[in-house]
Amino acid sequence: MANTTLTVCTIQPAIFWQEPTRTFDSIAGLLAQAAAVAPLDVVVLPEHFNAVPAPDGDETPWQAAQAFAAELARRHRITLVAGSVERWDAGAQARVNTTVVYDRNGRELGRYDKRRLFGFEKRRNVRPGNGALALDVEGTGLGVLICSDLWHPELARQLAPQVALLCVPAQTTIRQESEPAYARMLWHTLAMTRAQENVLAVVVSDQAANSQAPFRCGGVSSITDPSAEPALNNIQQVLDDGGAGYLLARLDMLRLARFRSYRQENGLLPASASD
């Protein structure tokens, strides 16, 4: 039987670069806090949640991260969008940035390879993916994009006819001279735009702005539900300071479907993928 409401959670951990065990502890602690507040249905982790770039020919970091993620899903009985991890693809002899989605029993439901690469990924010769991911999760269509994928509106529009919930692991690497608050404003606006133009709930998970890493992140995590009126504050939830934490929202999927129908009937949303 399909769930008509979903409790979604985005985790924004402080990561410790090249220290996966400490980083995993940070993630597990935040998830335990969130699970103590309410029973969770869908949880999203950030991009590169293991804090270790893939060494040439070494699949050990990938395997360790997936074992950790599968155990989290089993322990908390959640559907887990396990951020993303840079993995070494032995067949292709290349790095790939991959998300795996796990069910409540820790079984893999599907995986997605990032398609629109960021600058440092291009310099590391990461191989882009070439296909979308849309899953039926307990009656709700769930899609995944990774970080800079969200900047390309055609990718979200491609998923929109099949999904109601778009999950976006991110690592918002920003320049040293940039202001993290600007990154948050930009990404909150970007998530709102994709949510409104496609009538999707959009869940973004980022690394915290106070992470211990040789780069800076904005801490841009958000949960956006374009149908959550008239309580305007519920349309988008954010972590204002960009620090470590989590966000929770109860999504009414029937309300979202009604709002999408309204937009379609009034010509503000394509009626089909070909429109």
Order of alpha helices (4+ residues) and beta strands (2+ residues): beta-alpha-beta-alpha-beta-beta-beta-beta-alpha-beta-beta-alpha-beta-beta-alpha-beta-beta-beta-beta-beta-alpha
